[in-house]
Amino acid sequence: MVSGTFCGTSRGYGFVTVPGRETDIFVPAAYTGSAMDGDRVEVLVIPGGYGVRTEAHVQRVLSRAVETVVGTYRRKGVHGVVVCDNRKLPDLVIEKAARGGAQDGHKVSVKITDYGDDRHKPRGKVTEILGHINDPGSDLVTVIRAMGLPEEFPKDVMHEAAQMPETVTRACAEEELARGREDLRGLACVTIDGEDAKDLDDAITLEKDGEIWHLGVHIADVSHYVREGSALDLDARERGTSVYLINKVIPMLPQALSNGICSLNAGTDRLALSCLMDVDARGNVVSHRICESLIRVDRRMSYTSVQKILDGDEAEQREYEELLPLFFRMQDLALVLEARRGERGAIGFDFPESEIVLNSQGEPVSIDAYRRTQAHLLIEDFMLLANETVAEEYYWMEAPFVYRSHETPDMGKMKQLASFLGSFGYTLHVGGDEVHPKELQALLERMEGKPEEGLLNRMILRSLKKARYTTENLGHFGLSTRYYCHFTSPIRRYPDLQIHRIIKENLRGGLSEERQEHYREILPAVAVHASAMERRADEAEREVIKLKQVEYMQKRLGEHFAGVISGVSNRGLFVELPNTVEGMIPVELLSGDYFLCDAEGCRMVGERTGIVYAIGQRVEVSVLSVNKIERTITFALEKSRNVEG
C-alpha cells in the first residue's frame, strides 16, 4: 500500500505518481474507483511478473483536488450530463432538479456533490450558466472559470488602488530626489511595446562614448506603491502574474497602477529602478550600478514603428527624426549582445506564434503566424542583460533572492532525444553526465529552413526542463548563463516586484540580518507559488488559442489548405497549416492500404503498398470536422507530396 497523486486520462485509466519512485504506476480503468485527476490516493501495488507491468488499484481517496468543474451540459433522457472541459475528468450526472435551468449545449460551472464509486457515476449541481457553446465569447469565460482565474479585485484592494496618486507631482519628485533618487530625466528615453500594450514597465536609454555603450534599463518602481503586507501586495502575490487571453487581460494589479501611476507613460515623470550598465565592444558589462531613479519617457514606441525605422521607411524616420541615432545605436548594441550569447551557446528557439484577430463579438476573423522582428529582439536583448547583471550582483552578495532557474536537462531524456534525432540524420553528442547548450544551439542552426524544423524544435524544447522560480541560484541552461532572475516586469510578475523590495532595502542600507531572515522565510513559498501561477496562466493562454482556432476552422469546413505533417501516432497524422493551426488525419481515413506507425514515430507506412507519410512531408488537406468540446480539428487528406517536393 502506497500513497501518491492520481493522474487521470481521457480514456479512463490513469497513473499514480509516488514520491521517491522514478516511474509512475499504471492504474487500469476498472480499478480507479472514484479517483479524479489530481486527487491524493492510497493504492494497492500489484507487482508485475515477467513481461507484465506493475499495476496499482485505488483503495481510497485521501484528499480531493477538484470540487468544481466547467463543462458542456447535454440532455440525456430525464436527467443530463456535463461533459467536462478537462477530459481527464469523467462526465457528471446532473439530475433534473440540479440543472439550474441549463439547456442542451450550455457551458456551465458545476459543483461536484457525489464523487461516485465503482458502480455509480459522479454527480453534480449546476451553479452558473456561462453561455451557449456556440456563443462568441463564452469560450473565454469558460477557460477563466475552469482555471480559477480571479477576474474581480476584492474591495479592500480596490480601496487601496483608489488612494494612489495619478501623477508624480513636483513635490513628490523633489522629495524623492532629496532622499537620494537620481534624476535621469535629461536622457533620451523610450519605451518599445506592442500597439495595444497599456502596462509599460520598461524603458531604455542608450548613449555611446568611444567603444563603451552606456545602457540604461529603467523599470517601473512598483514597490514604491505596493507595500509589503498591504491588500494590494497580498492579492498580487496570490495572482502571481498577469494573464493575457488574446483580447482580454487579467492583470496582477488594478488598472490605477498597471495602466496608471506605475506605467511608464510618455511625457510624464515616473519613479523607476534603473540598472545602468557600461558595455564594451564585445558585449561584456564592464561596470554597472543599480539605483532608484526619476525618469521621463520621451516617446512611446511600438515594435512596428521601430522595425519600419530600422528597415529604412522614410516616413517613419521623419516622424521620429530626433530619435534615429538612439534606435540605430540600439540596433548595433543588440547585434553585439546576440553574438555574445551565441558564442557562449544560448539556445535560440523562434517558434511562430498564433496572431488571432477577433471582431467586436469575439469571433476570430483571421489567424496568422507571427514571428518576432528585430525590434522585439532589441528589447529582449537589453532585458536579458539587465536580468543577468542584477542576478549576478545579488548572488555574490549572498542576499536572499528569487532567481529564474532553468536546470540542466535529464540525461535519460537527452539520450531519447538523440535517438529520435538520429532517425532524421542529426547527431546529438551526449557525453558523460551532461550536454552543453551549445550542442543544441548548433543543432537548431543545422535544422533551420528544413521541413522538419518545427517538429524537431518542439521535441528539443519538450526534452528540456521547465524554467521556474527558485531561491537557490541554479543557473539558466537555455540562456547558457550562471546567473539569471526576473527584474524587468514588476507590473505583471510578482517575483520581479519581490526582488525590487530587496534591492531597494539594500540600496537604502536597510537589508539588516533581521530583514534577510524575514526574506529567507517567505521567499521559498513565493517562488513555488509564482511558478504554479505562471503554469496556470500559460495553460489558460494555450486553451483560449486552441478554442479560437477550432472556432475559426468551424467556418471553413470543406475548404482546402496546404500543410506539413508535424507529427505521427498510431491514431493518425498531425498536420500543421502555415497559420499555426494543427489538426489530425485519422489513420482510418488514409485509404488504399493498412498503415502502421513505425517504431520511432516518425512516419506512417502502408503495409502492402509501402506508401510513406513522414514528418515534414507537404500535404494538401480539407477540413472535415471540428469538435469544440474536445478542441480538435479533423482533416481529410487530399494530396501529398514527398519530403523533397
Phi, psi and omega in degrees: 000125177224162177242152181188193181257128181276130177246109182279169175224164180289349182260007174100323179281176180204190178220154175243125176267119182251126179305133178089349179259130187293322184244150176287157180254132182287136176240111179298154183303327183287349186236023178275347181060226179259012183295139175239162183308127177096346181293149169272129186228158170252130184232154173263122182273127179253102184299141179275145175273198181298120178076004180243129184282153177294139179240164172227142177243124181293127178263317177199157178266126182274322178205148183265138177265336186238126176244328177233150179226163174240137181194194182249125179281131176233129178289134182214092182068222181292321182261193177218174175228153171248120176274113186292139176298322174281102187289358173281349179259147181286164173293147179252134175283132178241110178290158186306319183287348185251007186276347174060030179086004181294140176245164182306126179095354178289140169275128187225157170256134188230134172267128179286124180257338181209123183277357176073187178204199183299334185251343184236138179283152177295153182234159181209174180231128180292124180252341180202136173263122187266352183130178179269151182302333181265000178285130175300134177094341180293331180295324179295314179298321181300313180296318180301314179292315184298324182272354182068033181283133182278115181274310185268146174271141177300159183299319182294328177292314180294327177296315178296319181298324181292340180276353184288144176293153178272338181220162169274104184289165178300319180297318178297316180299315181295320179296317180293320178295323179295332180278357177114359177294137184275139180269106181249021184289346180279351181274142174295120192226134180223155165251148176228115184215180174292158183302325186266357184294140178237337179265087186267103186251002177222142178225159185233139164234148181205123175232164179227134179232100184067239180264004184250128172269138174253098185259127175246122174252114188249121187244137181309131181275071183295326183294342176294330184257328181258096185275147182303132177086352178287167177299320177300317182292313183296322179290319178297320179297319180294318179291320175080324185197158168282153180239131184247113184243071179062277183249012181225136176246130171256098190283156175284330181236149178302157185299332179302333177259307188296323179254353185251249191297333180272338183285134184279068183286143184296144174080007180234148174289139178219146175277137183219165169244118190248137172251108184258116188239137170260120188242130182275183187294343179261002178090012179272139175278107184273337173200158179199165169206152179247133183213157168282139187219165172240121185233166172219117181285129180282314181221141174265109186259152173254158177302321182298313181297314182297320179296320177299318179299313181293331180277356176093017179296115187294318181297317180292323179293325177293321182299324184241037188306319185291343183254001183305314179302323179297314183294323180285330171296318178302315181298316181297314181292321180300320179297322178294315181294321178295320178296321180295316179295323178297321180297323183274351173102019178300137183273126184249088174281139179220075180278139173292134178264159176279121173258107186250125178255126180252150173274184185295340178270000180086011180270138179288125180254342175203147174226126180222159174281134183235122178249149179292142179264179177299328179296321176297317184293329177306305183296317180301317180300316183288323178293318178301317182295317179296317180298318178295315184297315180295316181299318181295317180301314185281339172294313182287339174286343183060033178273152174298137189203165173245119180256157173259108188251141174226102191282162178301136184293156176293130186290332175298317178292325179294323179290322175297319178297317180300320179294317180296315180296328181299329180291345176257005178087013179255143180249129174243115181280113178246096184250142177063227184251011181205162173236139182273141179304334179298327179296318179289323178299317179296323177299313180300322179294322180290333182276345189305127178085354180277155181302328184271005186304310184300312182298312184291327174301315180293323178296319179296315181299317180293338180279347179269159176285159177279141175291148181208170178267135180219158175269350176256139180281104183257002181080170180233104184299312185299323180269356180053051179225148180280339187228128177201144175211175173252108184245341200261000183222062182288345177289328187239358178226126183292321179304323178298315179298320181296315182285337173300321179297316180297315181298315182293321177298321179293317180299327181269007177074018185255009181275069182288172178298325178296317179291323177297319179296322177301314181291324178298330180284320188267334189294323179303317179293322177300315182296315182295314182293318180297322178296318180294318180292327176296316179297320178298316180297317179299318181294319179296318179297318178295319181298317180295319178298316178300313182299317181290327176294317178296316180298321180295316183284340178299331180271006181235028178300133180088346180285153182258143179220149171270141180209185180229137176295118185254350179192158181224135174217174178299338183276340180155197183253131173268134183234130178253131178272161180302338180272012177084354178289135180238138176221182183231141169262108180301145184300329181290346178268359175274101188275164173093353181188175173257116188257138180236144176279134181286169187299324182279350180071029182256342184202161177248129186238133176287128185296322184263315186272339184077009177299136184242133168243115188239155176302134182094350181285138180277136182221160172246130184231162170241153181277114184271313181197164173226157178227106184291331179289313181278348182060043182237153177235128180252128177255157168246139181283127177256318184200144177231152176234152183292170186300323181282339189291000000 
